[in-house]
Amino acid sequence: MFPLHDINRAHRRPYVVYLLIVLNLLGFVYAFFLTDPAAVIQAYGFVPARFVADPLSEWVTLFSSMFLHGSILHILGNLWFLWVFGDNIEDRLGHWRFLQFYLLGGVLAAFMQGLMGGFSSEIPMIGASGAISALLGAYIVLYPRALILSLVGWIPVPIPAILYLGYWLLIQFVGDFMGEEGIAFWAHIGGFVAGVVLIRWFEGTAKPRSLRR
């Protein structure tokens, strides 16, 4: 099932979502068109073993890794999910709180992957999917009944968010169980769980929207 859009109107423009999309695209252009992508991924990807060995110098990779991607399909898939689900979370939290939530979700996702995949791993982890998974976790808490217009085969079908995102989470567990390589499934799961757990606290600390006359 591929999400086309959610039937859930936001009330303010998602400027941070726009910014994150631009930064991810710039990271992709820099890595693949202006320099050596393998060198960039090795230098700025999150490498669990390297982080454990020297966290004071490697902490920045927790953040830089979120803005790097391994292929055009990788970045387009992540940015599409960010576009579909991010605007409502930003609308709910406000711009600054949304950015904090997004980055913290990405960091916790990276730690979960390191914990479950082994902090001895030398494989760089890259991509925005851990942070975006936190948005999905927040979405299922805040908007469980919102309809997600999704392609099932070639037919657009409106599916409640609790079913669509529950199915998405199940696929992450199945993918890890099946041993699919090259995908950080536990980063997805960890980000999702972080989003579920943290969203109410972030929502409680966000300033309420004021009404304009």
C-alpha positions in Angstrom: 0.0 0.0 0.0 1.4 3.3 -1.1 0.1 6.5 0.5 -1.1 9.2 -1.9 -2.1 11.8 0.7 -4.0 12.0 4.0 -7.5 13.5 4.2 -6.6 15.7 7.1 -6.1 19.4 6.4 -3.4 21.3 8.3 -4.1 24.8 9.4 -0.7 26.4 8.9 2.0 26.0 6.4 4.6 23.4 7.3 7.7 25.5 6.9 10.0 23.1 8.7 8.8 20.2 6.5 9.7 22.4 3.5 13.2 23.1 5.1 13.8 19.4 5.8 13.0 18.5 2.2 15.4 21.1 0.9 18.2 20.0 3.3 17.8 16.3 2.3 17.8 17.2 -1.4 20.9 19.3 -0.9 22.6 16.5 1.0 21.8 14.1 -1.9 23.1 16.5 -4.5 26.3 17.2 -2.6 27.0 13.5 -2.0 26.2 12.2 -5.5 27.0 15.1 -7.8 29.6 17.3 -6.1 31.9 14.7 -4.5 32.4 11.0 -3.8 29.2 9.5 -2.3 31.0 6.6 -0.7 33.4 8.9 1.1 30.6 11.2 2.3 28.5 8.3 3.6 31.6 6.9 5.4 32.5 10.2 6.9 29.0 11.5 7.9 26.9 8.3 8.2 26.2 7.0 11.7 28.6 4.1 12.4 27.8 2.4 15.7 31.2 1.0 16.4 32.9 4.4 15.7 30.4 6.2 17.9 31.0 3.9 20.8 34.8 4.3 20.4 34.7 8.1 20.3 31.2 9.6 21.1 32.5 13.2 21.6 33.7 13.4 18.0 31.1 11.2 16.4 27.9 12.7 18.0 27.5 14.9 14.9 26.9 11.9 12.7 23.7 11.2 14.6 22.3 14.3 12.9 24.3 14.4 9.6 23.3 10.8 8.8 19.6 11.9 8.7 20.3 14.1 5.6 22.1 11.5 3.5 20.6 8.8 1.3 21.9 5.9 -0.8 19.8 6.2 -3.9 17.2 8.3 -5.7 14.5 5.8 -4.6 15.7 6.0 -1.1 15.4 9.7 -0.8 12.1 10.0 -2.8 10.4 7.4 -0.7 11.5 9.1 2.6 10.6 12.6 1.4 7.2 11.5 0.2 6.3 10.0 3.6 7.6 13.2 5.2 5.4 15.3 2.9 2.3 13.2 3.5 2.5 12.9 7.3 4.7 15.7 8.5 2.5 18.7 7.9 -0.2 17.7 10.5 2.5 17.0 13.2 4.1 20.3 12.6 0.6 21.9 12.7 0.0 20.3 16.0 3.4 21.1 17.7 4.4 24.3 16.0 7.5 24.8 14.0 10.2 24.8 16.6 8.8 21.9 18.7 8.3 19.9 15.5 11.9 20.3 14.5 13.0 19.2 18.0 10.7 16.2 17.8 11.9 15.2 14.4 15.6 15.3 15.3 15.1 13.6 18.6 13.2 10.8 16.9 16.0 10.3 14.4 18.6 10.1 17.2 16.6 7.6 19.2 16.0 5.6 16.1 19.8 5.4 15.4 20.4 4.2 19.0 17.7 1.5 18.7 19.3 0.3 15.5 22.7 0.2 17.2 21.3 -1.6 20.2 19.5 -4.3 18.2 21.9 -4.5 15.3 25.0 -4.4 17.5 27.2 -1.4 18.4 30.1 -3.3 17.0 28.8 -2.7 13.5 31.0 -0.9 11.1 28.2 -0.3 8.5 27.2 3.4 8.1 23.5 4.0 8.7 22.0 6.9 6.6 18.6 8.2 5.8 15.7 10.2 7.2 13.5 7.2 7.8 14.2 6.9 11.6 13.1 10.5 12.1 10.1 10.1 9.8 9.1 6.9 11.6 8.8 9.1 14.7 6.3 11.2 12.8 4.3 8.1 11.9 4.2 7.1 15.5 3.0 10.5 16.5 0.4 10.5 13.7 -1.2 7.2 14.8 -1.6 8.6 18.3 -3.0 12.0 17.2 -5.0 11.1 14.2 -5.9 7.4 14.4 -9.1 7.8 12.4 -7.7 10.1 9.7 -8.1 8.6 6.3 -5.0 7.8 4.2 -5.7 7.6 0.5 -3.5 4.7 -0.5 -2.9 2.7 -3.7 -3.9 -0.9 -3.2 -2.7 -2.4 -6.4 -3.7 0.4 -8.7 -6.9 1.3 -6.9 -7.0 4.4 -4.5 -8.5 3.3 -1.2 -9.1 5.4 1.9 -7.7 3.6 4.9 -7.9 4.7 8.5 -4.4 5.8 9.8 -4.5 3.2 12.6 -4.8 0.4 10.1 -2.4 1.8 7.5 0.3 2.7 10.0 -0.3 -0.5 12.0 0.3 -2.4 8.8 3.4 -0.4 8.1 4.8 -1.2 11.6 4.0 -4.9 11.1 6.0 -4.9 7.8 9.1 -3.6 9.7 9.0 -6.5 12.1 8.4 -9.0 9.2 11.3 -7.5 7.2 13.7 -7.8 10.2 12.5 -11.4 10.8 13.0 -12.3 7.2 16.5 -11.0 7.4 16.3 -8.5 4.6 19.6 -6.7 4.2 20.4 -3.1 3.6 17.4 -1.7 5.6 17.6 -0.5 9.2 14.3 -2.0 10.3 15.0 -1.4 14.0 15.6 2.2 13.3 12.1 2.4 11.8 10.6 0.5 14.8 12.6 2.5 17.3 11.6 5.8 15.7 7.9 4.8 15.6 7.9 3.8 19.3 9.7 7.0 20.2 7.0 9.0 18.3 4.2 7.2 20.1 5.8 7.7 23.5 7.0 11.3 23.2 4.2 13.0 21.2 1.9 13.7 24.1 4.7 15.3 26.1 5.7 17.4 23.1 2.1 18.4 22.5 1.7 19.4 26.1 4.7 21.7 26.0 3.7 23.3 22.7 2.1 26.8 22.8 -1.6 26.7 21.9 -2.5 28.3 18.6 -4.1 31.7 19.0 -7.2 32.7 17.1 -6.9 35.7 14.8 -9.7 38.3 14.6 
